[in-house]
């Protein structure tokens, strides 16, 4: 299973270490960023499954970044947990009304934090935690590592399986080659973007076998997407 990606925007280094350790222990992929402006740039490149956002990060505050994210189509539904030392009711109301989905006041317990992350992902993005994904007439079973189309099993290599799994988590969304490299191969793997074209070609050939309708869209100059229906 492709682990859900969590971005944490927090400038308190000891807290960063603690949150990263506990999130990774739960099986999440974690990206840590200490400044609001850097997070904004990164979120334009790659949107995680969930964002943990501190109110008082440098450069662009968490509350302002949250407001900007809710104005962008790509991030208007991004699950956001706001972290803050502000415990007044008016501050909580402001954070939630700006667009945060949940709100934790420091200091908070790590088990509660992890539980809030899990609960928000389950509610907002159940597909990232589900063991079975379904898009159109394609069914992908993460536990058995099998894929079916119209009840006929499709044989895929491990890379094509991960590629299909990732795209099925985001049906209809267009991903660039660099985004697919980051999310399927990993940001630490250095391979040519043309490799993505090769594996998408293999995946397309496998899932469209027997003259079935093509479920993978190629958007010239933009990337690839899986059709929702």
Backbone bond lengths (Angstrom), bond angles and torsions (degrees), N, CA, C in turn:
res aa  C-N    CA-C-N  psi(-1)  N-CA   C-N-CA  omega(-1)  CA-C   N-CA-C  phi
1 X - - - 1.452 - - 1.525 109.53 -
2 X 1.335 117.03 135.80 1.450 121.00 172.91 1.524 108.12 -71.79
3 X 1.334 115.50 120.65 1.461 119.33 -176.01 1.524 110.46 -68.11
4 X 1.331 118.18 140.18 1.466 120.79 175.01 1.523 111.04 -57.41
5 X 1.336 116.05 142.64 1.463 121.24 -179.17 1.524 110.06 -99.16
6 X 1.324 115.01 127.83 1.458 121.59 178.78 1.525 108.62 -119.59
7 X 1.328 117.05 126.00 1.456 121.31 173.73 1.529 108.45 -101.52
8 X 1.326 116.60 131.25 1.455 122.07 178.43 1.525 108.28 -114.87
9 X 1.321 116.81 119.74 1.467 122.26 178.20 1.528 107.00 -107.29
10 X 1.323 115.71 102.64 1.470 122.24 -171.50 1.530 107.91 -156.15
11 X 1.347 117.48 135.76 1.467 120.48 -178.58 1.527 113.50 -104.26
12 X 1.314 118.12 0.87 1.464 122.15 176.52 1.531 107.54 -86.27
13 X 1.346 116.37 104.26 1.468 120.09 -171.70 1.523 113.95 -60.29
14 X 1.343 120.26 -47.26 1.472 118.77 178.62 1.540 112.07 -59.17
15 X 1.334 116.47 -39.37 1.465 119.41 178.78 1.533 109.83 -67.09
16 X 1.327 117.84 -37.45 1.461 121.14 177.65 1.524 111.02 -58.87
17 X 1.316 115.37 -46.42 1.474 120.19 179.97 1.522 110.50 -60.07
18 X 1.330 115.96 -43.79 1.458 120.78 -178.91 1.532 111.60 -64.56
19 X 1.328 117.15 -47.17 1.464 120.69 -178.40 1.525 111.22 -66.19
20 X 1.321 116.61 -42.47 1.467 120.48 179.91 1.531 110.69 -61.14
21 X 1.326 115.98 -45.78 1.466 120.41 -179.70 1.526 111.29 -59.08
22 X 1.327 116.81 -47.18 1.465 120.43 -175.80 1.531 112.32 -72.87
23 X 1.317 117.68 -35.34 1.470 119.58 177.49 1.521 110.88 -68.34
24 X 1.330 116.74 -41.97 1.463 119.74 178.48 1.522 111.17 -66.56
25 X 1.340 116.64 -33.23 1.468 120.30 176.80 1.528 111.40 -64.04
26 X 1.339 116.17 -26.76 1.467 121.47 176.95 1.523 112.49 -83.98
27 X 1.329 116.84 -5.05 1.462 120.42 177.07 1.516 115.05 98.22
28 X 1.340 117.84 9.82 1.460 120.23 -179.96 1.534 111.19 -87.20
29 X 1.332 115.94 151.17 1.457 120.86 167.03 1.527 106.70 -84.10
30 X 1.310 117.60 132.47 1.463 121.02 -172.62 1.522 110.70 -124.80
31 X 1.325 115.86 132.89 1.456 122.47 173.37 1.524 107.96 -120.93
32 X 1.332 116.45 126.83 1.453 121.99 -177.85 1.527 109.87 -105.88
33 X 1.330 117.42 133.16 1.463 123.46 177.36 1.524 107.58 -136.79
34 X 1.351 116.59 139.31 1.465 120.03 -173.12 1.524 114.06 -104.40
35 X 1.336 118.09 -7.61 1.467 120.78 -177.61 1.527 110.82 -128.15
36 X 1.338 115.01 144.60 1.456 119.25 -179.10 1.511 113.65 -67.37
37 X 1.366 117.92 -37.63 1.469 119.75 -179.90 1.525 111.45 -67.84
38 X 1.339 116.89 -37.96 1.464 120.29 177.46 1.529 110.61 -66.35
39 X 1.317 116.23 -39.18 1.469 120.18 178.14 1.524 110.72 -63.78
40 X 1.326 116.92 -39.84 1.463 119.95 -179.49 1.521 111.05 -62.66
41 X 1.336 116.80 -42.52 1.467 120.55 177.99 1.524 110.33 -64.54
42 X 1.323 116.14 -44.95 1.470 120.27 -178.39 1.530 111.37 -63.39
43 X 1.321 116.91 -37.54 1.464 120.96 -179.29 1.524 111.99 -70.31
44 X 1.323 117.86 -20.47 1.461 120.59 173.30 1.517 110.92 -75.35
45 X 1.336 116.47 -23.88 1.459 121.40 -179.57 1.522 111.93 -89.58
46 X 1.313 116.10 -39.03 1.462 120.07 -172.07 1.524 109.75 -152.87
47 X 1.322 117.37 118.59 1.469 121.93 -178.43 1.530 109.49 -94.78
48 X 1.336 118.32 123.16 1.466 120.84 179.43 1.529 110.87 -76.28
49 X 1.334 115.36 -179.80 1.466 119.45 175.83 1.525 111.27 -81.03
50 X 1.337 116.30 -25.07 1.466 120.51 179.44 1.525 109.00 -154.27
51 X 1.334 116.06 144.67 1.464 122.20 179.79 1.527 109.63 -117.54
52 X 1.326 115.93 128.50 1.464 122.53 171.46 1.518 105.90 -104.76
53 X 1.323 117.34 121.40 1.462 121.32 -167.45 1.525 111.30 -130.42
54 X 1.333 116.32 118.80 1.460 120.21 176.62 1.528 109.96 -80.34
55 X 1.307 116.21 140.01 1.467 122.02 -176.07 1.530 111.86 -62.40
56 X 1.365 117.22 -38.46 1.458 121.16 -167.10 1.533 113.85 -108.95
57 X 1.330 119.41 32.78 1.462 119.52 177.61 1.531 110.48 -69.52
58 X 1.347 118.09 154.39 1.467 121.46 -177.52 1.528 113.41 -68.32
59 X 1.336 115.11 162.53 1.473 126.27 172.70 1.524 112.25 76.35
60 X 1.319 117.41 -68.78 1.466 122.01 173.82 1.522 106.54 -122.52
61 X 1.312 117.62 120.61 1.466 119.98 -176.31 1.527 110.60 -65.70
62 X 1.322 114.80 157.47 1.459 119.46 179.49 1.513 112.45 -61.16
63 X 1.318 117.06 -38.55 1.462 120.21 -178.11 1.529 110.56 -67.42
64 X 1.341 116.99 -37.07 1.464 120.69 177.76 1.523 110.90 -71.85
65 X 1.323 116.50 -40.75 1.464 119.72 178.04 1.523 110.72 -62.34
66 X 1.331 116.54 -41.04 1.463 121.09 177.58 1.530 110.05 -59.25
67 X 1.323 116.33 -44.28 1.471 120.42 179.42 1.530 111.08 -60.92
68 X 1.329 116.79 -43.81 1.465 120.72 -179.24 1.526 111.57 -66.32
69 X 1.324 116.06 -39.19 1.469 119.96 -179.48 1.520 111.29 -63.60
70 X 1.319 117.22 -37.88 1.468 120.91 -179.69 1.533 112.34 -69.87
71 X 1.326 116.97 -13.40 1.462 120.79 178.45 1.528 112.57 -91.60
72 X 1.334 116.89 -9.44 1.468 121.07 -179.36 1.524 109.70 -99.64
73 X 1.337 118.66 132.63 1.475 120.97 179.41 1.527 113.00 -56.73
74 X 1.344 117.37 -34.90 1.467 120.58 -176.21 1.523 112.34 -70.19
75 X 1.339 117.32 -23.56 1.465 119.93 -174.91 1.525 113.42 -125.58
76 X 1.334 117.34 8.86 1.473 118.72 -176.81 1.516 112.49 -65.21
77 X 1.346 117.37 -22.45 1.469 120.38 179.03 1.523 112.66 -112.65
78 X 1.322 116.96 11.30 1.463 120.61 179.16 1.529 110.05 -63.13
79 X 1.335 119.00 124.96 1.470 120.35 177.59 1.531 110.47 -64.93
80 X 1.335 116.72 127.87 1.469 121.58 -176.48 1.531 110.02 -128.83
81 X 1.338 115.12 127.49 1.460 121.56 170.72 1.528 107.37 -107.78
82 X 1.314 117.11 123.93 1.467 122.50 -179.89 1.530 109.64 -93.90
83 X 1.337 115.81 129.90 1.457 121.78 174.67 1.522 108.54 -107.78
84 X 1.320 117.67 137.56 1.461 119.67 -178.92 1.515 111.74 -162.30
85 X 1.331 114.86 155.77 1.466 120.75 172.30 1.516 110.26 -87.81
86 X 1.327 117.67 -4.70 1.460 122.33 -179.26 1.532 109.57 -81.89
87 X 1.308 116.84 110.56 1.458 119.79 -176.41 1.509 115.37 -105.84
88 X 1.327 116.41 0.95 1.463 118.93 -179.50 1.523 110.97 -68.43
89 X 1.320 115.62 147.84 1.462 120.51 -179.35 1.531 111.38 -57.61
90 X 1.331 117.73 -39.25 1.463 120.43 -179.05 1.523 111.55 -63.82
91 X 1.346 116.45 -34.63 1.464 120.27 177.68 1.514 111.13 -69.97
92 X 1.333 116.98 -41.09 1.467 120.18 178.17 1.519 110.20 -62.86
93 X 1.326 116.33 -42.30 1.461 120.46 178.74 1.524 110.10 -62.63
94 X 1.332 116.61 -43.39 1.465 119.78 179.62 1.523 111.66 -62.22
95 X 1.345 115.91 -44.08 1.464 119.34 179.30 1.516 112.46 -61.23
96 X 1.313 116.56 -45.45 1.463 120.73 -178.87 1.524 111.47 -69.89
97 X 1.325 117.36 -38.58 1.466 119.93 -179.24 1.522 111.51 -71.14
98 X 1.330 117.37 -23.61 1.464 120.48 176.90 1.516 111.41 -73.89
99 X 1.330 116.51 -22.76 1.458 118.93 176.37 1.506 116.04 136.21
100 X 1.348 118.03 -2.11 1.462 119.78 176.82 1.532 109.81 -66.63
101 X 1.331 115.79 143.20 1.466 120.62 178.99 1.521 111.71 -88.37
102 X 1.333 115.90 -26.13 1.461 120.26 -179.76 1.527 107.57 -149.97
103 X 1.331 116.08 165.82 1.460 121.17 -168.73 1.515 107.91 -147.22
104 X 1.342 117.16 124.12 1.466 121.23 177.62 1.520 109.46 -123.10
105 X 1.340 116.75 128.27 1.458 122.20 179.72 1.527 109.35 -93.56
106 X 1.334 116.26 130.59 1.458 121.77 176.84 1.532 109.72 -76.00
107 X 1.325 117.51 144.61 1.462 127.27 -5.49 1.537 110.94 -79.45
108 X 1.319 116.78 146.43 1.461 121.33 179.08 1.526 108.99 -129.33
109 X 1.300 116.53 160.46 1.469 120.08 179.96 1.518 109.73 -81.75
110 X 1.322 115.91 142.96 1.465 120.61 179.37 1.522 112.19 -62.23
111 X 1.349 119.92 -43.94 1.467 118.95 177.45 1.530 112.74 -57.93
112 X 1.332 116.97 -38.64 1.460 119.12 178.72 1.528 110.09 -66.13
113 X 1.319 116.65 -41.72 1.465 120.46 178.70 1.520 111.01 -58.90
114 X 1.315 116.95 -48.87 1.466 121.24 -179.33 1.525 110.46 -62.71
115 X 1.331 116.56 -39.57 1.465 120.43 178.42 1.528 111.21 -64.71
116 X 1.334 117.11 -38.47 1.469 120.60 178.34 1.529 110.43 -65.20
117 X 1.327 116.78 -41.72 1.471 120.94 177.67 1.527 110.45 -60.22
118 X 1.332 115.80 -48.27 1.466 120.41 -179.02 1.525 111.35 -62.38
119 X 1.330 116.55 -43.43 1.464 120.80 -177.89 1.525 111.40 -66.39
120 X 1.322 117.18 -40.30 1.458 119.88 -179.68 1.520 111.10 -68.85
121 X 1.321 117.07 -40.41 1.466 119.63 176.58 1.526 110.95 -62.85
122 X 1.337 115.96 -42.00 1.465 119.80 -179.58 1.530 111.06 -62.96
123 X 1.326 115.82 -36.75 1.463 120.45 -178.02 1.529 112.29 -80.32
124 X 1.329 116.65 -45.23 1.460 120.71 -172.66 1.521 113.48 -88.60
125 X 1.345 116.83 -33.35 1.464 119.87 -177.20 1.527 109.68 -138.34
126 X 1.326 117.25 67.33 1.470 119.64 -176.38 1.524 113.15 -60.20
127 X 1.352 116.84 -23.85 1.458 119.51 -177.36 1.526 112.79 -64.81
128 X 1.347 117.92 -27.27 1.460 118.75 -177.91 1.529 111.65 -76.83
129 X 1.342 117.72 -16.63 1.457 121.39 178.61 1.521 112.95 -106.87
130 X 1.326 117.17 -13.67 1.458 120.74 -177.41 1.531 111.12 -69.82
131 X 1.333 116.23 147.63 1.465 119.86 177.25 1.524 111.95 -86.32
132 X 1.330 117.61 -15.81 1.462 121.93 179.20 1.522 109.06 -126.86
133 X 1.330 116.31 125.90 1.460 122.18 176.79 1.521 109.14 -108.78
134 X 1.314 116.49 144.02 1.460 121.31 179.77 1.524 109.49 -139.54
135 X 1.324 116.02 124.52 1.463 122.82 175.45 1.521 107.92 -135.68
136 X 1.323 116.51 118.47 1.464 119.53 -176.65 1.518 110.13 60.05
137 X 1.333 116.30 -125.17 1.477 120.08 -179.65 1.525 112.36 -102.11
138 X 1.345 116.28 17.04 1.468 120.84 178.88 1.526 109.44 -106.64
139 X 1.326 116.02 132.89 1.462 122.49 176.94 1.521 108.33 -123.46
140 X 1.328 115.88 129.06 1.470 121.29 178.88 1.521 108.52 -119.32
141 X 1.328 115.73 123.34 1.468 122.40 179.28 1.522 108.53 -103.17
142 X 1.335 116.21 110.82 1.452 119.71 -175.97 1.530 112.64 -69.35
143 X 1.321 117.45 -34.46 1.465 120.35 -175.61 1.523 111.53 -71.61
144 X 1.331 116.77 -45.01 1.468 119.88 -179.21 1.521 112.37 -87.54
145 X 1.344 116.21 -8.34 1.470 122.14 -179.97 1.532 110.50 60.57
146 X 1.329 115.64 42.76 1.464 120.57 179.99 1.522 111.01 -124.06
147 X 1.335 115.12 151.09 1.460 122.22 179.71 1.520 108.48 -128.21
148 X 1.340 115.70 138.15 1.461 121.08 179.53 1.530 109.52 -129.19
149 X 1.312 115.39 143.99 1.460 120.30 170.08 1.521 107.80 -130.42
150 X 1.321 115.64 122.19 1.466 121.72 -174.78 1.529 110.34 51.94
151 X 1.350 113.75 41.93 1.469 124.03 176.07 1.526 113.66 70.77
152 X 1.332 117.93 3.47 1.459 121.30 176.04 1.523 109.26 -99.48
153 X 1.330 116.44 129.93 1.454 119.61 -176.81 1.523 111.00 -70.56
154 X 1.339 114.74 140.49 1.461 122.76 178.07 1.523 108.06 -112.25
155 X 1.320 116.51 130.04 1.456 120.91 178.66 1.523 109.69 -89.85
156 X 1.326 115.98 122.45 1.460 121.31 179.82 1.523 110.56 -127.70
157 X 1.323 115.51 146.93 1.452 120.32 171.39 1.515 109.56 -74.21
158 X 1.332 118.98 167.10 1.467 121.53 -175.78 1.529 113.41 -59.99
159 X 1.327 117.79 -39.09 1.470 119.27 -179.57 1.518 110.70 -69.57
160 X 1.336 117.33 -42.80 1.468 120.34 179.12 1.530 110.07 -64.19
161 X 1.337 117.13 -35.46 1.464 120.15 177.90 1.530 110.17 -63.08
162 X 1.329 117.15 -47.43 1.470 120.35 -179.43 1.529 110.69 -64.54
163 X 1.321 116.39 -37.75 1.465 120.83 178.91 1.526 110.61 -63.44
164 X 1.320 116.75 -46.65 1.465 120.76 178.85 1.526 110.41 -65.46
165 X 1.314 117.28 -42.29 1.465 121.57 179.75 1.527 110.70 -58.00
166 X 1.334 116.26 -47.08 1.460 119.63 -179.04 1.520 111.50 -63.66
167 X 1.320 117.57 -44.56 1.462 120.63 -178.93 1.521 111.61 -67.14
168 X 1.336 117.28 -33.58 1.463 120.50 178.98 1.527 111.85 -71.44
169 X 1.329 117.72 -20.69 1.462 120.29 175.21 1.527 111.23 -72.40
170 X 1.339 115.97 -18.35 1.461 121.08 -176.24 1.532 110.05 -134.81
171 X 1.322 118.31 60.85 1.472 119.91 -175.58 1.519 112.39 -60.17
172 X 1.321 115.24 135.46 1.453 121.31 178.46 1.511 114.36 87.53
173 X 1.319 117.85 -17.38 1.462 120.32 -177.94 1.525 110.65 -84.04
174 X 1.322 115.79 136.66 1.468 121.83 -178.48 1.526 109.30 -89.44
175 X 1.341 116.02 128.77 1.463 121.70 178.07 1.522 109.84 -116.83
176 X 1.321 115.69 133.92 1.461 120.36 175.80 1.530 108.91 -72.96
177 X 1.323 115.85 167.15 1.467 119.73 177.75 1.521 111.02 -61.29
178 X 1.328 117.32 -40.65 1.473 119.68 -179.53 1.524 111.21 -66.01
179 X 1.330 117.91 -36.33 1.463 120.78 177.54 1.522 110.88 -66.46
180 X 1.323 116.88 -40.07 1.465 119.97 177.74 1.526 110.53 -66.70
181 X 1.323 117.33 -39.14 1.464 120.24 176.74 1.525 110.63 -59.36
182 X 1.335 116.75 -46.63 1.464 120.64 -178.55 1.518 112.14 -62.64
183 X 1.336 116.40 -42.61 1.460 120.68 -171.54 1.525 113.89 -87.56
184 X 1.311 118.48 -27.15 1.466 121.00 -176.58 1.522 111.49 -101.96
185 X 1.320 116.53 -42.76 1.466 120.54 -179.49 1.521 112.10 -92.14
186 X 1.331 116.66 -29.73 1.469 121.23 -178.66 1.514 111.31 106.28
187 X 1.335 115.20 144.91 1.461 120.42 -175.49 1.521 113.27 -69.20
188 X 1.325 118.17 -17.92 1.464 120.64 -178.66 1.521 112.50 -90.93
189 X 1.335 116.86 -3.16 1.462 120.78 -179.85 1.521 108.80 -94.76
190 X 1.332 116.25 126.03 1.457 120.36 -177.23 1.530 109.59 -106.31
191 X 1.309 116.42 98.73 1.452 122.13 176.59 1.521 108.91 -134.30
192 X 1.320 115.84 160.98 1.457 121.57 -176.81 1.522 110.68 -69.92
193 X 1.342 116.34 142.73 1.466 120.33 179.37 1.522 112.42 -61.49
194 X 1.342 116.98 -24.48 1.463 119.35 178.67 1.527 112.03 -65.24
195 X 1.332 116.01 -19.86 1.467 119.94 175.28 1.524 110.36 -60.08
196 X 1.334 116.54 -35.26 1.464 120.57 178.48 1.523 109.90 -60.00
197 X 1.337 117.35 -43.79 1.464 120.79 -179.82 1.522 111.46 -59.50
198 X 1.336 115.74 -39.73 1.474 120.24 -179.93 1.528 110.38 -62.30
199 X 1.338 116.93 -47.40 1.462 120.00 -176.86 1.527 112.04 -73.01
200 X 1.335 117.64 -34.04 1.461 119.33 174.33 1.529 109.53 -63.96
201 X 1.327 117.04 -38.60 1.461 120.30 176.96 1.521 112.05 -61.56
202 X 1.327 116.53 -42.91 1.470 120.62 178.22 1.528 110.81 -65.06
203 X 1.345 115.51 -42.38 1.459 119.81 179.27 1.521 110.67 -63.57
204 X 1.308 116.64 -45.22 1.475 121.00 -179.98 1.532 110.48 -60.17
205 X 1.309 117.05 -43.22 1.469 120.72 179.87 1.526 111.11 -62.36
206 X 1.332 116.49 -39.22 1.466 120.11 -177.58 1.527 111.91 -71.70
207 X 1.343 117.72 -47.80 1.471 119.88 -174.17 1.528 112.46 -77.66
208 X 1.347 117.33 -19.35 1.470 120.14 -179.79 1.519 112.16 -102.34
209 X 1.312 116.03 16.50 1.468 120.46 -177.11 1.531 111.39 -58.29
210 X 1.322 115.70 140.16 1.462 120.08 178.30 1.520 113.88 80.55
211 X 1.338 116.05 28.78 1.467 121.67 177.35 1.532 113.71 63.62
212 X 1.319 115.94 28.12 1.454 119.46 173.74 1.534 109.35 -71.47
213 X 1.337 117.94 154.48 1.465 120.07 178.32 1.528 111.35 -57.15
214 X 1.323 115.97 141.11 1.460 121.82 -179.17 1.528 109.67 -70.96
215 X 1.337 117.22 120.46 1.473 120.99 -177.55 1.525 112.06 -94.91
216 X 1.324 117.16 -6.06 1.462 120.30 -178.04 1.522 109.39 -107.39
217 X 1.316 115.56 122.14 1.470 121.14 178.92 1.528 109.63 -92.33
218 X 1.333 115.38 136.64 1.461 121.55 171.01 1.516 107.68 -107.26
219 X 1.309 116.85 119.79 1.461 121.41 -179.87 1.522 107.26 -106.87
220 X 1.321 116.28 108.69 1.457 121.43 -174.05 1.535 110.85 -55.66
221 X 1.325 115.08 128.09 1.449 120.66 178.55 1.515 114.45 79.53
222 X 1.353 117.38 -3.85 1.470 120.08 -177.35 1.523 112.26 -120.53
223 X 1.321 117.99 -51.05 1.457 119.71 -179.41 1.515 112.62 148.28
224 X 1.346 115.06 -141.23 1.457 121.05 -173.42 1.535 110.81 -130.86
225 X 1.332 114.65 154.87 1.464 121.11 175.50 1.514 108.35 -149.99
226 X 1.326 115.91 155.12 1.464 119.84 173.46 1.527 107.78 -100.21
227 X 1.320 115.62 135.60 1.464 120.54 -177.05 1.535 109.73 -69.12
228 X 1.325 115.59 142.27 1.457 120.44 -178.95 1.522 111.25 -76.71
229 X 1.330 118.39 -27.00 1.466 121.61 179.38 1.504 109.52 -150.68
